Amino acid sequence: MKEEQIIEAARKLFYQFGFKKVSMDEIAKEANVTKKTIYMYFGSKEELLKYFIEEEMRNMKEIIENVEKQNLDFFECVNKAICELLKYRKERDFLKVITREAEILKNPIVINNLKLIDEQIKNYIREKLISAKEKGYIEFKDLEITTFLVYKIYIALIVEWDNQSQNLDEQMIANSISEILKNGLRKEA
């Protein structure tokens, strides 16, 4: 119960003010617990941040796994997974908040935690690409370049899309990405 209070208080404060500006005293006050109680569950503010990053990764992975259970073909699965991840992003954009803080404040703790996220996402994409290639769904020449490109498309949509003037829904974005992945950009004669 107290751990949940701490987590929710920290979530609220990190979201409102950013990681760097929030103190453990403020988290304790918001959670209505003592600072000593917080340290029973989390050794530092950085551990709280790591908790939220791991939570985001679990949530995104669960979204993808739920889509994969539907036995869709590879491209339908990619399309639906992207769409669901974009919807999730709109509901809870914690990663977006901390990414902006890392860019603006150059906070090394946040930057290092984001690198962990980056590697986990790239590893997941890499595994899915290998599996799809082995099953004959896709073909690519270089796994690392393909992983990087798919990853960058995802990151651009998560972090940068709101800055665009065109207002597209998640399904339209997912369809566009799937079409590019499936058919490329070449116009057939």
FENVENMO-V915804 format. One record per backbone hydrogen bond with DSSP energy under -0.5 kcal/mol. CO is the residue of the C=O (numbers start at 1). NH is the residue of the N-H. E is the energy in kcal/mol with one decimal. If there is no record, write none. Layout:
co = {CO/CO}
nh = {NH/NH}
e = {E/E}
This chain:
co = {1/2/3/4/5/6/7/8/9/10/11/12/13/13/14/18/19/23/24/25/26/27/28/28/29/34/35/36/37/37/38/38/44/45/46/47/48/49/50/51/52/53/54/55/56/57/58/59/60/61/62/63/64/65/67/68/73/74/75/76/77/78/79/80/81/82/83/84/85/86/87/88/93/94/95/96/97/98/99/100/101/101/101/102/106/107/108/109/110/111/112/113/114/115/116/117/118/119/120/121/122/123/124/125/126/127/128/129/130/131/132/132/133/142/143/144/145/146/147/148/149/150/151/152/153/154/155/155/156/156/160/161/166/169/170/171/172/173/174/175/176/177/178/179/179/180/186}
nh = {5/6/7/8/9/10/11/12/13/14/15/16/17/18/18/22/22/27/28/29/30/31/32/33/32/38/39/40/40/41/41/42/48/49/50/51/52/53/54/55/56/57/58/59/60/61/62/63/64/65/66/67/68/69/70/71/77/78/79/80/81/82/83/84/85/86/87/88/89/90/91/92/97/98/99/100/101/102/103/104/105/106/107/106/108/111/112/113/114/115/116/117/118/119/120/121/122/123/124/125/126/127/128/129/130/131/132/133/134/135/137/138/136/146/147/148/149/150/151/152/153/154/155/156/157/158/159/160/160/161/163/164/168/173/174/175/176/177/178/179/180/181/182/183/184/184/188}
e = {-2.0/-2.5/-2.6/-2.7/-2.3/-2.8/-2.6/-2.3/-2.5/-3.2/-2.3/-2.2/-3.0/-0.5/-2.0/-0.6/-0.9/-1.9/-2.6/-2.5/-2.6/-2.5/-0.9/-2.3/-0.6/-1.6/-2.1/-0.9/-0.6/-0.8/-1.3/-3.2/-1.3/-2.1/-2.6/-2.1/-2.1/-2.3/-2.7/-2.4/-2.4/-2.3/-2.5/-2.6/-2.5/-2.6/-2.6/-2.0/-2.1/-2.7/-2.4/-1.7/-2.5/-1.6/-1.6/-1.3/-2.7/-2.4/-2.4/-2.7/-2.8/-2.6/-2.3/-2.7/-2.5/-2.4/-2.1/-2.4/-2.4/-1.7/-1.7/-2.8/-1.9/-2.4/-2.2/-2.2/-1.9/-2.3/-2.2/-2.8/-2.7/-0.5/-0.5/-1.1/-0.6/-2.8/-2.6/-1.9/-2.4/-1.8/-1.4/-1.8/-2.8/-2.4/-2.2/-2.9/-2.7/-2.6/-2.1/-2.6/-2.9/-2.3/-2.1/-2.6/-2.4/-2.3/-2.5/-2.4/-2.6/-1.7/-2.4/-0.9/-1.3/-2.3/-2.9/-2.4/-2.5/-2.4/-2.6/-2.7/-2.1/-2.0/-2.8/-2.6/-1.9/-2.4/-3.1/-0.6/-1.7/-1.1/-1.9/-2.4/-0.9/-2.0/-2.8/-2.8/-2.1/-2.4/-2.7/-2.5/-2.0/-2.7/-2.9/-3.1/-0.6/-1.8/-0.5}
